[in-house]
Amino acid sequence: MTGALADFHFLRPWWLALLVPAVLLGWMEWRSADTTARWRAVIDAGLLRHLTVGGDTGRRVSPGSVLLAGWLLGILAIAGPTWRQVPSPFAAAARPAMFVLKVTPSMMVSDLQPSRLDRAREKIADLIKLREGAPTGLVAYAGSAHLVLPPTADGDVVLSMADALAPDIMPREGDALGEAIALAAQVLADGKEGGSIVVFADAAPAVTPVAGQPAPPVTLFEMLPPERAGAAPDLRAAATALDADVAMLTLDNSDVEALARSLQTRGDAYPPPGEGQGWQEAGFWLTPIIALLVLGWFRRGWVLS
């Protein structure tokens, strides 16, 4: 109860300014309805009480009082009283992920059938299916990094874009892994929804994290045959430099299933705790009382004096 009182406030407090004219008009109505006000200035109040017959003296509730009460309650309801927070319906239900795909001639090697690049596409498709509509973006890189698609819940578009990538359409040869990760991190930072990065690559150059840049969690997904799992020192060195996890390819779906579970919890959620919530209005609880007051106006013979 104490916590509720501490959190009590109005969402639209400027409406409370209407309470002043409401009270003022109510006071003026009460003054005008008092037919004995002028007589009290010249006749003793005790005597006047015995000289007054009928009038408004016996009426406990006047239409004006009901009007004033309805006005006051209506203002309070519109001002939006609240003391409880509820989750925002616009808060992201799942954290986004940026998939960073290496598109170089080495990814066309067929030690993974039909090729390393095709197997990476298959793993991307499996992850999108397991993530069930979670926002997914795509960055492609070779000698330079390029944003293919910002995070979107449309997995079919991501897969279509990934299928169109090939080494011969990349503008430069090379291995710009660091640039690709920095680009993906910047996209996540601009989206302000947290998230993580998954790199699909068969090798990695020496990389150094960019100081001052956002650093979401990174996973390096090795696109190498299972018998060579963990045998690529360059990928291990890159993982160490980036403080990244390493996912090793398996012949079944256990690799993507484990990674999908990890992506559900990795990466700072946005908005931060408490900011992804909204205040629940409680003004609607006053509407039944206002409705009852309005019904009083339908009482036969009950009119403003």
N, C-alpha and C positions, 0 to 999 in steps of 0.2 A: 504493500500500500504506500509506504514511504517513497519507494522508487517511482511509482506511478505519479505521485504528487510532484516529485522532483522533475519528472519528464513532461509534466503537463504544460502545454503551450497552445497557441493558436496558429494555424497555418497561414491565415490571412488576417492578421491583427488589425489592419487598417479599417476593416469593417466595424470594429468596436467603436470607432468615432461616431457612428450613427446612434450610439446609446445616449449621447448628450442631447441631441434634439428630440429623441424619443421620450426621455424623462422630462424634458422641458415642456413638450406638448402635453404629456400626461398631467403634469402639474397644472398647466393652464386649463385643461379640461376639468380637472377636479375643482379648481377655483371657480370656474364659470358655472359648474353644476351646483355649487353651494348657494342656494337662494337666500340663505339667512345671513350671508356675510356682511351685507350692508346694515342690517338691523342690529347686529352685534356691536356696532360702533356707537349706537344710541340707546340700546336696551340691555339691561343686565342679562348675562348669559343664562343664569338660573331661571329668571322670569321668562326669557324668550323661549326656553325649552318647553314651558307649560303653555305658551301662547301659540306654539307651532303645531299645526294639525296636518297629518299626512306628509305630503312632500316626499323628499328623498331620504328623510332621516331613518326610515325603517329598512331601506334597501342596503343589503350588505355587499352585493356584487353588482356593479353597474356595467353596461355595455362598454363604456369607455375604459374601465379597468381591464376588461377582457381584451379589448383592442390593444391596450398598452402591453399586457402580458404576452400576447401573441407577437407583437412587434419586437419586444425584447428577446424572446426565445428565438425568433427568426433571425435576428442579428447574430446571436450567439451561434446558431447553427451554421450560418453562412461564413462566419469567421473561422470555422474549422477547428473545433477543439480536438485535441489528440494527446495521447500519452503512451501509445504503443507502436512499436515498429514492426513492419512486416516485410518479407522479401520483395524486392522490386520485380515486377513481371518482365522488366526489360533487362534484367541482369543476365549475362551469358550463362547458359546452362552447362556448357562444356568449354574447356580451355582450347584455344586454337593451337595449331602446330604448323610450322613451316617445313616443308620437305625440300631439301636441297639435293638436287640430282646432278651428278657428274656426267657430262656428255662429251666424252673424248674417245679417240680410236681404241684406247685400251679397254673401254667398256663394251666394245664389240667382240671381244674374245669369247670363244664358244666353249670354254671349260665349264661354264654354266649354260645349259641348254635353254633356249636357243642362243642367248648371249647374256653377258652380265647386265647390259642395259635393259634387255627384255625382262630378265629376272627381277631387276629393281622395279620395273613398272608393275610386275605381278605383286610384289610385296607392297607397293604403294596402294594398289587396288585392294589388297587384303586388309591393310590398315584402315583405309577409308570405310570399308564395310564394317569392320569391328568398331570403329569410332562412332558409327550411327549418326551421321549428320553433323559431327563436330567440325567447326571451321578449319579448313585446310588450305594453305597457300603453297606456291611452288616457285622455287628459284632454280635456274639452270646455270651451269658454269662449265667453262673450259679454261681458256686463257683470260677470260673476263666473266664477271657474274651479271646475270640479268634476271629481273623480276618477271616471271611469266604470269603469275596470278596472285593477288593478295588473298588472305584467308576468306574462304567462302564455304557455305554449307552444301553447295552443289557439287557432290563428288564426281558426277559424270563430266562436268566441265574440267575438273582437275585431271581426270584420266585422259580426256580428249587432248588436252594440252600436252600431257606427258608423252602420249603416243606420237605426237607430231615432232618431238625432239630427236635430232640426229646429229652426229659429229660434223657432218658437212654443212650444216646451217649455222654453226657457231662461228662468230666473226674472228676469233683468235684462238690459236692453239696454246696449250699450256695447262696449268693447274692452279687456278686462283681460289683455292679453298678458303683462305682467310677472308678474301673480299666477299665471297658468297655468304659466309656465316655472318659477316658484318652487315650485309644487305638484309638478310633474313631477320637479324636481330633488330634492325632499324624499323622494318615493317611491323614487327610485333610491338615495338615501343610506340609507334605511331597509332596503332590500333588500341592501345591502352587496355588490353584485355589479358595481359600475361601470355603464357604459352611457352612452348619449347621448340627446339629445332632438331630435325632428324636428317643426317647426311647419308646419302647412298653413294658410296665410292669404293673403288678397288685399291686405291693408293692415296697417299697424302704427302704434300710437301711439308717442309718446316714452317710452322705457323706461330705467330705471336699475337695474343689477344690485343685489341686496340684499346689503349687506356681511355677511360671516360665514356666508352660505348656501353650501351645496355648489354647485360650478359645473361640471357636466358639459358636454361639448361640445354646441353647439346648431347646428342647420341650419334655416334659414328656406326652406321650399319655396314658391316663388311660385305661387299659383293664379291666374295671369293668362295670357291668350293669348300664344303664342310671339312674335307681332309686337310685343308690349308688354314683352318680357323685358328686365329691367334698367331699365325706365322708371319704376319706383315709388320715388321718393326716400325715402318714409317707411320702406319695407322696408330700403333700404340704410342709412338712419340707425340703424334698430333693430339691424341686423346689426353695425354698427360698435360700437354701445353694448354689445352682448352678446358681442362678439368671436366672432360666429357666421359660419358659411359660408352662402352663398346658392345654392340649387338652382333652376334655371329649368326650367319645364315644356317638354317636347318632345312632338311628336305620336307618336313611337315610344317604345320602352322604354329608350332610352339614358339618360334622366334617372334612372329608378329603379335601373337596373343600376349606374350609377356610385355612387349613394347607398348601395345595398346593400353594395358593396365597401367604402365608407368606414365604414359602421357596424360592419363586422367588426373593425376595428382601432382605432376611436375610443373614448374613454372608458377610464379606468383599470380594468384587470381586477382582480377581487377573487376570492379572496384575493391579496394581494401576492405577488410571486415568492418561492417557498420555502414559503409558508404554505398553498398549495393542494396540498401533497404530504404523503404519509404515509410512515412508516418501514416497510420490508418486513421482516417477521419471518424470522429464519433458524433458529429453533428446530426447525423440521420436519426439517432435515438431520440432527438427532440421533436421529430416530425409527428409522431402520434399525439403528443401533447398539443402541438399547434393545431392538428386536425380537430381535436376535441374542442378547442377554443373556437375554431371556425364554425363547428356545428352549432354552437350556442347562438350564432347569429340567425339561425333558422327558427329559433323559438318565436312563437306567435306573440306579437305585441311587444317584443323586446327591441326597442329602437333607441338610438342616441337621443338624449334629452336635448 
